[in-house]
Amino acid sequence: MEMPRPHGALDRNRPRSFGQVDMHVLIVSQYFWPETFRINDIAADLVQRGHQVSVLTGYPNYPSGRLFTGYQMGGVSREVQAGVEIIRIPLVLRGEGGGMRLMLNYLSFAVAATLLGPFWCRGRYDLVLCYQLSPLTVGLPAAVLAALKRIPMLFWVQD
């Protein structure tokens, strides 16, 4: 007879599915709430289904290029919105126009998330979901985290 598992305990021999309540999903996305993108709905839906969700993201500044009201650029910060743990890392803001500034924005997120992600996204995760609008640089920190944690990565490209 098999012993019942306590809620949230992970049985690594059992296949994972999105219907189970003990998955911990790590989303890597340069954009997240309060910026309005589909990934916000996906994260909230996963929480509603009983999963733990953490998001590694930057400070909100899309589309204006200016930091959203209520946020101060600093080091790494944590907050919780709708049951989703949000880990914000510093990045170069998009600014207003200019390809060089946008390139710095993308590169700064990729570098900061790759270097800081492994220290701030500790613990057990079952899956890394990389939400990609543009460019492909968002995939770098997601791939590094998935490799370090030896877990699968889903790469959702929107652009």
Protein Blocks (a to p, Z undefined) as FASTA:
>chain_A
ZZdddehiacfkbccdfkbckbccddddfbdcfbdcfklmmmmmmmmnopacdddddddf
bfnlpacehiacdddddddeehiacdddddddebjghjklmmmmmmmmmmmmmmmmmmmm
gcjdfbdcdddfbdcklmmmmmmmmmmnopacddddfZZ
